[in-house]
Amino acid sequence: VNGVCVVRLPFAPIRRMRTATYFASLAAYLLTAMRGYDRVFVHLAFYQADIVVIVGRLLRRSVWVRIAASGPLGEIQRMRIGGYVTRYYGLREATWLQAISEPIAQEALSVGVPIRRLVRLPNGVDVTRFRPPCAAERAALRQKLGLPTDRILVLFAGRLSRAKGLADLTHVWCGRPPANTTLVLVGTHDTAQPVDRLSPRDDI
């Protein structure tokens, strides 16, 4: 895909066997392929981190594990019941553990991740694409999007999900909206935790 080799590992079509067969496929693939790499990156520190770290230690390869979220839906707290091994092996024994925010870093330290292995590195932003617009650009964009040009805009960008606190945000906003301000919500609909229907208002 765009010059990048993508390998899709097989797993059993039976739902109850998917995790076990995926782990077996992942371990088999890593045992043969990891020798050709110097470092392995694990995105989202769920159970696959255990397999990668175990094989990495066997083959003496460094493993970089990235935690993507904190709180109840983050990798550490979300795996509180079934993720004992991941919290106390996959995370603690990774060569480096990347935390993209301070709350994630504190959660990692709370489960015993050595501070020498913790890397505080937030998500990067391409400043050549994402930069503050000048006044003329801002006015033109607002007009194109049908947004008011004479009001302060407050933007929410993310999944339209209860987990994001949108119900609280809209409840407070509709109860006492700031003067001369419009709230703009931008995101994709979350089917797992949908937000209740939002009533259109002049200021939201």
C-alpha atoms as an extended CHARMM CRD file, in Angstrom:
* protein
*
       204  EXT
         1         1  VAL       CA              0.0000000000        0.0000000000        0.0000000000  PROA      1               0.0000000000
         2         2  ASN       CA              1.7360000000        3.1790000000       -1.2160000000  PROA      2               0.0000000000
         3         3  GLY       CA              5.0720000000        1.3700000000       -1.1650000000  PROA      3               0.0000000000
         4         4  VAL       CA              4.5700000000       -0.1740000000        2.2920000000  PROA      4               0.0000000000
         5         5  CYS       CA              4.4440000000       -3.9650000000        2.6700000000  PROA      5               0.0000000000
         6         6  VAL       CA              1.2960000000       -4.9690000000        4.5780000000  PROA      6               0.0000000000
         7         7  VAL       CA              0.9740000000       -8.5310000000        5.9230000000  PROA      7               0.0000000000
         8         8  ARG       CA             -2.4560000000       -9.6900000000        7.0840000000  PROA      8               0.0000000000
         9         9  LEU       CA             -2.2470000000      -12.5970000000        9.5190000000  PROA      9               0.0000000000
        10        10  PRO       CA             -4.8390000000      -15.4000000000        9.3960000000  PROA      10              0.0000000000
        11        11  PHE       CA             -7.1500000000      -16.2700000000       12.2710000000  PROA      11              0.0000000000
        12        12  ALA       CA            -10.0710000000      -18.6180000000       12.8260000000  PROA      12              0.0000000000
        13        13  PRO       CA            -13.4730000000      -17.4480000000       11.5480000000  PROA      13              0.0000000000
        14        14  ILE       CA            -15.0850000000      -18.6480000000       14.7920000000  PROA      14              0.0000000000
        15        15  ARG       CA            -15.4190000000      -15.6050000000       17.0680000000  PROA      15              0.0000000000
        16        16  ARG       CA            -14.4380000000      -17.4210000000       20.2830000000  PROA      16              0.0000000000
        17        17  MET       CA            -11.2150000000      -18.6370000000       18.6740000000  PROA      17              0.0000000000
        18        18  ARG       CA            -10.1240000000      -15.4440000000       16.9180000000  PROA      18              0.0000000000
        19        19  THR       CA             -7.9040000000      -14.0920000000       19.6910000000  PROA      19              0.0000000000
        20        20  ALA       CA             -6.0730000000      -17.3590000000       20.3410000000  PROA      20              0.0000000000
        21        21  THR       CA             -5.4850000000      -18.1110000000       16.6610000000  PROA      21              0.0000000000
        22        22  TYR       CA             -4.4100000000      -14.5150000000       15.9880000000  PROA      22              0.0000000000
        23        23  PHE       CA             -1.8280000000      -14.7320000000       18.7690000000  PROA      23              0.0000000000
        24        24  ALA       CA             -0.5290000000      -18.0090000000       17.3620000000  PROA      24              0.0000000000
        25        25  SER       CA             -0.2430000000      -16.5060000000       13.8730000000  PROA      25              0.0000000000
        26        26  LEU       CA              1.4440000000      -13.3870000000       15.2500000000  PROA      26              0.0000000000
        27        27  ALA       CA              3.9860000000      -15.3860000000       17.2630000000  PROA      27              0.0000000000
        28        28  ALA       CA              4.8030000000      -17.6340000000       14.3010000000  PROA      28              0.0000000000
        29        29  TYR       CA              5.2310000000      -14.6680000000       11.9840000000  PROA      29              0.0000000000
        30        30  LEU       CA              7.4280000000      -12.7480000000       14.4250000000  PROA      30              0.0000000000
        31        31  LEU       CA              9.6890000000      -15.7390000000       15.1050000000  PROA      31              0.0000000000
        32        32  THR       CA             10.5150000000      -15.9330000000       11.4100000000  PROA      32              0.0000000000
        33        33  ALA       CA             10.3450000000      -12.2850000000       10.3580000000  PROA      33              0.0000000000
        34        34  MET       CA             11.6060000000      -10.3070000000       13.3560000000  PROA      34              0.0000000000
        35        35  ARG       CA             15.2120000000      -11.3460000000       12.7260000000  PROA      35              0.0000000000
        36        36  GLY       CA             15.2140000000       -9.0420000000        9.7030000000  PROA      36              0.0000000000
        37        37  TYR       CA             14.3440000000       -5.9460000000       11.7510000000  PROA      37              0.0000000000
        38        38  ASP       CA             16.1790000000       -3.9240000000       14.3720000000  PROA      38              0.0000000000
        39        39  ARG       CA             13.1030000000       -2.5440000000       16.1320000000  PROA      39              0.0000000000
        40        40  VAL       CA              9.4250000000       -3.4600000000       16.3340000000  PROA      40              0.0000000000
        41        41  PHE       CA              6.6830000000       -0.8910000000       16.9210000000  PROA      41              0.0000000000
        42        42  VAL       CA              3.3990000000       -1.8590000000       18.6210000000  PROA      42              0.0000000000
        43        43  HSD       CA              0.5310000000        0.5830000000       18.1050000000  PROA      43              0.0000000000
        44        44  LEU       CA             -2.1120000000        0.3090000000       20.8600000000  PROA      44              0.0000000000
        45        45  ALA       CA             -0.8030000000       -1.6060000000       23.8550000000  PROA      45              0.0000000000
        46        46  PHE       CA             -3.3540000000       -4.3950000000       23.9840000000  PROA      46              0.0000000000
        47        47  TYR       CA             -2.6020000000       -8.0990000000       24.2800000000  PROA      47              0.0000000000
        48        48  GLN       CA             -0.4440000000       -8.2710000000       21.1510000000  PROA      48              0.0000000000
        49        49  ALA       CA              2.1830000000       -6.2920000000       23.0750000000  PROA      49              0.0000000000
        50        50  ASP       CA              2.8170000000       -9.3910000000       25.2180000000  PROA      50              0.0000000000
        51        51  ILE       CA              3.5670000000      -11.5790000000       22.1930000000  PROA      51              0.0000000000
        52        52  VAL       CA              5.7990000000       -8.9790000000       20.5590000000  PROA      52              0.0000000000
        53        53  VAL       CA              7.7670000000       -8.2980000000       23.7600000000  PROA      53              0.0000000000
        54        54  ILE       CA              8.2520000000      -12.0270000000       24.4750000000  PROA      54              0.0000000000
        55        55  VAL       CA              9.5250000000      -12.7560000000       20.9580000000  PROA      55              0.0000000000
        56        56  GLY       CA             11.5770000000       -9.5670000000       20.9810000000  PROA      56              0.0000000000
        57        57  ARG       CA             13.3950000000      -10.6470000000       24.1340000000  PROA      57              0.0000000000
        58        58  LEU       CA             13.9790000000      -14.1320000000       22.7030000000  PROA      58              0.0000000000
        59        59  LEU       CA             15.4930000000      -12.6740000000       19.5330000000  PROA      59              0.0000000000
        60        60  ARG       CA             17.1520000000       -9.7250000000       21.2980000000  PROA      60              0.0000000000
        61        61  ARG       CA             15.2580000000       -7.0930000000       19.3390000000  PROA      61              0.0000000000
        62        62  SER       CA             14.0490000000       -3.8060000000       20.7880000000  PROA      62              0.0000000000
        63        63  VAL       CA             10.3090000000       -3.2160000000       21.0570000000  PROA      63              0.0000000000
        64        64  TRP       CA              8.6130000000        0.2070000000       21.1230000000  PROA      64              0.0000000000
        65        65  VAL       CA              5.0630000000        0.1090000000       22.5270000000  PROA      65              0.0000000000
        66        66  ARG       CA              2.7580000000        3.1140000000       22.1440000000  PROA      66              0.0000000000
        67        67  ILE       CA             -0.1720000000        3.7260000000       24.4750000000  PROA      67              0.0000000000
        68        68  ALA       CA             -2.8550000000        5.7330000000       22.6980000000  PROA      68              0.0000000000
        69        69  ALA       CA             -5.3660000000        6.6280000000       25.4190000000  PROA      69              0.0000000000
        70        70  SER       CA             -5.8430000000        7.0630000000       29.1470000000  PROA      70              0.0000000000
        71        71  GLY       CA             -8.8670000000        6.7540000000       31.4240000000  PROA      71              0.0000000000
        72        72  PRO       CA            -11.5500000000        4.0250000000       31.5040000000  PROA      72              0.0000000000
        73        73  LEU       CA            -11.3120000000        3.3910000000       27.7480000000  PROA      73              0.0000000000
        74        74  GLY       CA             -7.5200000000        3.5410000000       27.6050000000  PROA      74              0.0000000000
        75        75  GLU       CA             -5.3780000000        0.4440000000       27.2530000000  PROA      75              0.0000000000
        76        76  ILE       CA             -4.2920000000        0.2110000000       30.9070000000  PROA      76              0.0000000000
        77        77  GLN       CA             -7.6550000000        0.6740000000       32.6550000000  PROA      77              0.0000000000
        78        78  ARG       CA             -9.6610000000       -1.0610000000       29.9400000000  PROA      78              0.0000000000
        79        79  MET       CA             -7.6270000000       -4.2360000000       30.4710000000  PROA      79              0.0000000000
        80        80  ARG       CA             -8.0580000000       -4.1640000000       34.2450000000  PROA      80              0.0000000000
        81        81  ILE       CA             -9.6610000000       -7.6470000000       34.3630000000  PROA      81              0.0000000000
        82        82  GLY       CA             -8.1450000000       -9.6130000000       31.4970000000  PROA      82              0.0000000000
        83        83  GLY       CA             -4.9960000000       -7.6370000000       30.8950000000  PROA      83              0.0000000000
        84        84  TYR       CA             -2.9530000000       -8.5280000000       33.9740000000  PROA      84              0.0000000000
        85        85  VAL       CA             -0.2010000000      -10.0390000000       31.8490000000  PROA      85              0.0000000000
        86        86  THR       CA             -0.0940000000       -7.0310000000       29.5240000000  PROA      86              0.0000000000
        87        87  ARG       CA              0.0980000000       -4.5060000000       32.3510000000  PROA      87              0.0000000000
        88        88  TYR       CA              2.7600000000       -6.4110000000       34.2390000000  PROA      88              0.0000000000
        89        89  TYR       CA              4.7660000000       -7.8170000000       31.3640000000  PROA      89              0.0000000000
        90        90  GLY       CA              3.9800000000       -6.3680000000       27.9570000000  PROA      90              0.0000000000
        91        91  LEU       CA              4.1930000000       -2.8060000000       29.2540000000  PROA      91              0.0000000000
        92        92  ARG       CA              6.8610000000       -3.1680000000       31.9310000000  PROA      92              0.0000000000
        93        93  GLU       CA              9.2350000000       -5.2530000000       29.7990000000  PROA      93              0.0000000000
        94        94  ALA       CA              9.0100000000       -3.2800000000       26.5520000000  PROA      94              0.0000000000
        95        95  THR       CA             12.2880000000       -1.6110000000       25.5930000000  PROA      95              0.0000000000
        96        96  TRP       CA             10.4650000000        1.7290000000       25.3630000000  PROA      96              0.0000000000
        97        97  LEU       CA              6.9240000000        2.6900000000       26.2630000000  PROA      97              0.0000000000
        98        98  GLN       CA              5.5820000000        5.8150000000       24.5690000000  PROA      98              0.0000000000
        99        99  ALA       CA              3.0750000000        8.0080000000       26.3950000000  PROA      99              0.0000000000
       100       100  ILE       CA              1.4590000000       10.6930000000       24.2400000000  PROA      100             0.0000000000
       101       101  SER       CA              0.1160000000       12.6050000000       27.2680000000  PROA      101             0.0000000000
       102       102  GLU       CA              0.9220000000       13.1300000000       30.9330000000  PROA      102             0.0000000000
       103       103  PRO       CA             -2.1520000000       11.1800000000       32.1970000000  PROA      103             0.0000000000
       104       104  ILE       CA             -0.9800000000        8.1860000000       30.1490000000  PROA      104             0.0000000000
       105       105  ALA       CA              2.5210000000        8.5360000000       31.5800000000  PROA      105             0.0000000000
       106       106  GLN       CA              1.1680000000        8.5670000000       35.1460000000  PROA      106             0.0000000000
       107       107  GLU       CA             -0.9650000000        5.4700000000       34.4860000000  PROA      107             0.0000000000
       108       108  ALA       CA              2.0680000000        3.6630000000       33.0880000000  PROA      108             0.0000000000
       109       109  LEU       CA              4.1580000000        4.5570000000       36.1180000000  PROA      109             0.0000000000
       110       110  SER       CA              1.3260000000        3.4120000000       38.4270000000  PROA      110             0.0000000000
       111       111  VAL       CA              1.5450000000       -0.1590000000       37.0610000000  PROA      111             0.0000000000
       112       112  GLY       CA              5.3070000000       -0.2970000000       37.5220000000  PROA      112             0.0000000000
       113       113  VAL       CA              6.7310000000        0.7870000000       34.1620000000  PROA      113             0.0000000000
       114       114  PRO       CA             10.3410000000        1.8620000000       34.8960000000  PROA      114             0.0000000000
       115       115  ILE       CA             10.7110000000        5.5880000000       34.3480000000  PROA      115             0.0000000000
       116       116  ARG       CA             13.9120000000        4.9680000000       32.3560000000  PROA      116             0.0000000000
       117       117  ARG       CA             11.8230000000        3.1240000000       29.7510000000  PROA      117             0.0000000000
       118       118  LEU       CA              9.0440000000        5.7030000000       29.5720000000  PROA      118             0.0000000000
       119       119  VAL       CA              9.1640000000        8.1180000000       26.6270000000  PROA      119             0.0000000000
       120       120  ARG       CA              6.8890000000       11.1700000000       26.7950000000  PROA      120             0.0000000000
       121       121  LEU       CA              6.2490000000       11.9120000000       23.1250000000  PROA      121             0.0000000000
       122       122  PRO       CA              2.9560000000       13.5370000000       22.0030000000  PROA      122             0.0000000000
       123       123  ASN       CA              1.4130000000       13.0830000000       18.5840000000  PROA      123             0.0000000000
       124       124  GLY       CA              3.0930000000       15.1180000000       15.8780000000  PROA      124             0.0000000000
       125       125  VAL       CA              1.4020000000       17.8000000000       13.8110000000  PROA      125             0.0000000000
       126       126  ASP       CA              2.3530000000       18.7570000000       10.2560000000  PROA      126             0.0000000000
       127       127  VAL       CA              2.6550000000       22.5350000000       10.6990000000  PROA      127             0.0000000000
       128       128  THR       CA              2.9210000000       23.0460000000        6.9540000000  PROA      128             0.0000000000
       129       129  ARG       CA             -0.7020000000       21.8620000000        6.6560000000  PROA      129             0.0000000000
       130       130  PHE       CA             -2.1430000000       22.7790000000       10.0340000000  PROA      130             0.0000000000
       131       131  ARG       CA             -1.3830000000       26.3980000000       10.8570000000  PROA      131             0.0000000000
       132       132  PRO       CA             -3.3710000000       29.4110000000       12.0810000000  PROA      132             0.0000000000
       133       133  PRO       CA             -5.0380000000       31.0820000000        9.0780000000  PROA      133             0.0000000000
       134       134  CYS       CA             -4.7880000000       34.7720000000        8.3830000000  PROA      134             0.0000000000
       135       135  ALA       CA             -7.8960000000       36.9550000000        8.8210000000  PROA      135             0.0000000000
       136       136  ALA       CA             -8.8300000000       36.7780000000        5.1180000000  PROA      136             0.0000000000
       137       137  GLU       CA             -8.4650000000       32.9760000000        5.0090000000  PROA      137             0.0000000000
       138       138  ARG       CA            -10.5300000000       32.6210000000        8.1770000000  PROA      138             0.0000000000
       139       139  ALA       CA            -13.3560000000       34.7570000000        6.8130000000  PROA      139             0.0000000000
       140       140  ALA       CA            -13.3740000000       32.8970000000        3.4750000000  PROA      140             0.0000000000
       141       141  LEU       CA            -13.4490000000       29.4890000000        5.1800000000  PROA      141             0.0000000000
       142       142  ARG       CA            -16.2800000000       30.4750000000        7.4990000000  PROA      142             0.0000000000
       143       143  GLN       CA            -18.3070000000       31.7330000000        4.5760000000  PROA      143             0.0000000000
       144       144  LYS       CA            -17.6340000000       28.5390000000        2.6060000000  PROA      144             0.0000000000
       145       145  LEU       CA            -18.7200000000       26.3540000000        5.5660000000  PROA      145             0.0000000000
       146       146  GLY       CA            -21.7760000000       28.4630000000        6.3440000000  PROA      146             0.0000000000
       147       147  LEU       CA            -20.4460000000       29.5460000000        9.7290000000  PROA      147             0.0000000000
       148       148  PRO       CA            -21.0170000000       32.9930000000       11.2430000000  PROA      148             0.0000000000
       149       149  THR       CA            -18.2170000000       35.4440000000       10.5440000000  PROA      149             0.0000000000
       150       150  ASP       CA            -18.9340000000       37.7500000000       13.4790000000  PROA      150             0.0000000000
       151       151  ARG       CA            -18.9850000000       35.2500000000       16.3610000000  PROA      151             0.0000000000
       152       152  ILE       CA            -16.4190000000       33.3200000000       18.3910000000  PROA      152             0.0000000000
       153       153  LEU       CA            -16.3520000000       29.6670000000       17.3240000000  PROA      153             0.0000000000
       154       154  VAL       CA            -15.6790000000       26.8400000000       19.8010000000  PROA      154             0.0000000000
       155       155  LEU       CA            -14.7790000000       23.6420000000       17.9330000000  PROA      155             0.0000000000
       156       156  PHE       CA            -15.1280000000       20.0300000000       19.0660000000  PROA      156             0.0000000000
       157       157  ALA       CA            -13.3510000000       17.5920000000       16.7290000000  PROA      157             0.0000000000
       158       158  GLY       CA            -13.5600000000       13.8710000000       17.4720000000  PROA      158             0.0000000000
       159       159  ARG       CA            -15.8770000000       10.8840000000       17.5760000000  PROA      159             0.0000000000
       160       160  LEU       CA            -19.4690000000       11.8790000000       18.3630000000  PROA      160             0.0000000000
       161       161  SER       CA            -19.5480000000        9.5320000000       21.3330000000  PROA      161             0.0000000000
       162       162  ARG       CA            -20.7860000000        9.5830000000       24.9230000000  PROA      162             0.0000000000
       163       163  ALA       CA            -17.2600000000        8.6030000000       25.9710000000  PROA      163             0.0000000000
       164       164  LYS       CA            -16.0380000000       12.0010000000       24.7600000000  PROA      164             0.0000000000
       165       165  GLY       CA            -18.3080000000       13.8330000000       27.1990000000  PROA      165             0.0000000000
       166       166  LEU       CA            -20.4630000000       15.3930000000       24.4910000000  PROA      166             0.0000000000
       167       167  ALA       CA            -23.6570000000       14.9740000000       26.5090000000  PROA      167             0.0000000000
       168       168  ASP       CA            -22.1610000000       17.0640000000       29.3210000000  PROA      168             0.0000000000
       169       169  LEU       CA            -20.7920000000       19.6360000000       26.8830000000  PROA      169             0.0000000000
       170       170  THR       CA            -24.0740000000       20.1840000000       25.0470000000  PROA      170             0.0000000000
       171       171  HSD       CA            -26.1150000000       20.1420000000       28.2610000000  PROA      171             0.0000000000
       172       172  VAL       CA            -24.0140000000       22.8950000000       29.8180000000  PROA      172             0.0000000000
       173       173  TRP       CA            -23.8000000000       24.8300000000       26.5630000000  PROA      173             0.0000000000
       174       174  CYS       CA            -27.5440000000       24.8020000000       25.9200000000  PROA      174             0.0000000000
       175       175  GLY       CA            -28.2570000000       25.7470000000       29.5210000000  PROA      175             0.0000000000
       176       176  ARG       CA            -25.9930000000       28.7840000000       29.5330000000  PROA      176             0.0000000000
       177       177  PRO       CA            -24.2650000000       29.4600000000       26.2020000000  PROA      177             0.0000000000
       178       178  PRO       CA            -21.4890000000       32.0670000000       26.2430000000  PROA      178             0.0000000000
       179       179  ALA       CA            -22.4380000000       35.3540000000       24.6560000000  PROA      179             0.0000000000
       180       180  ASN       CA            -21.6640000000       35.8510000000       20.9580000000  PROA      180             0.0000000000
       181       181  THR       CA            -20.2770000000       32.3120000000       20.7150000000  PROA      181             0.0000000000
       182       182  THR       CA            -21.1790000000       29.2980000000       18.5510000000  PROA      182             0.0000000000
       183       183  LEU       CA            -20.2960000000       25.6850000000       19.3200000000  PROA      183             0.0000000000
       184       184  VAL       CA            -19.3160000000       23.5830000000       16.2930000000  PROA      184             0.0000000000
       185       185  LEU       CA            -19.2310000000       19.7690000000       16.5000000000  PROA      185             0.0000000000
       186       186  VAL       CA            -17.2170000000       17.8890000000       13.8650000000  PROA      186             0.0000000000
       187       187  GLY       CA            -16.7500000000       14.1320000000       13.8610000000  PROA      187             0.0000000000
       188       188  THR       CA            -17.9280000000       10.6910000000       12.8930000000  PROA      188             0.0000000000
       189       189  HSD       CA            -20.9410000000        8.9540000000       14.4100000000  PROA      189             0.0000000000
       190       190  ASP       CA            -20.0160000000        6.3780000000       17.0700000000  PROA      190             0.0000000000
       191       191  THR       CA            -22.2870000000        3.3480000000       16.7430000000  PROA      191             0.0000000000
       192       192  ALA       CA            -20.9840000000        1.7510000000       19.9670000000  PROA      192             0.0000000000
       193       193  GLN       CA            -21.6810000000        4.7130000000       22.2470000000  PROA      193             0.0000000000
       194       194  PRO       CA            -23.8640000000        7.1070000000       20.2450000000  PROA      194             0.0000000000
       195       195  VAL       CA            -24.7310000000       10.5220000000       21.5920000000  PROA      195             0.0000000000
       196       196  ASP       CA            -28.4110000000       11.2600000000       22.0950000000  PROA      196             0.0000000000
       197       197  ARG       CA            -29.9860000000       13.2710000000       19.3070000000  PROA      197             0.0000000000
       198       198  LEU       CA            -28.8640000000       16.8890000000       19.4860000000  PROA      198             0.0000000000
       199       199  SER       CA            -31.5150000000       19.5590000000       19.0350000000  PROA      199             0.0000000000
       200       200  PRO       CA            -30.4220000000       22.2650000000       16.5380000000  PROA      200             0.0000000000
       201       201  ARG       CA            -30.0120000000       25.7270000000       18.0250000000  PROA      201             0.0000000000
       202       202  ASP       CA            -28.8450000000       29.0260000000       16.7020000000  PROA      202             0.0000000000
       203       203  ASP       CA            -25.7110000000       28.8420000000       18.8140000000  PROA      203             0.0000000000
       204       204  ILE       CA            -24.8250000000       25.1400000000       18.3690000000  PROA      204             0.0000000000
